[in-house]
């Protein structure tokens, strides 16, 4: 989870402070809020690219102004 959170924070196009991460056995869950569908997809792609991640459960909600 820490590696995924760090990767999200390094992605300049995301507001990672509004995204929470949990991980168990290679399955990463993302939840929180993002401003639009593009940010939601970007967060999922960034998380999936982290070493050791087998799958991503994207539970991010789109909230304008997030």
N, C-alpha and C positions, 0 to 999 in steps of 0.2 A: 504493500500500500504506500509506503514511504517513497519508493522509487517512482511510482506512478504519480504521486502528488508533486514530486520534484519535476518530473517531465511536464506535467500540466502547467506548473508555475513558470517553466522556461519557455513555454509557447506564448509569444507576445500577443497573439490574436485572441487569447482567452483571458477571462477574469477568473482565474483559478481560485481565488479566495472564497468564491461562492460555490465551489465544488468540493464535496466530501468524497473520500475514497475508502473502501474497505476491500480486503482481499482474503481469500481462503482457498488453498489448494490450487492456485493459479487462476481462480475465477475472481475477477475484479468487478466491484459494483461502484458505479458513479451515481451520486445523487446530489441534489441542490438545484440551483437555477442558472440558466444561461439566457442571453438576450435574444438569440434567434436559432433557427435550425442549423445554420452554418457552424455556429459555435458548438452546438450539440454534436454534430458529426465530427468536428475537429477534435473535441475532447475524447470521443470514442476511438478515433484513429490514433491519437497520441498514446492513449492507454494501451491499446492493442499492440503497439510497437515496442513496448517495454519488455526487456528480456524476462522470461519466466511466466508471462501472461498467456494463459490458454484461451480465455474468453472474457468478454466484457458484457456486463449487464448495465445498459444505459438507462438509468431512471431519472435523468435530468429533465427538469421542467423548463419550458420556454416561458419567460416572463419578461415582457418589454421593460427596458430600463435596468436590467440586472447587471 
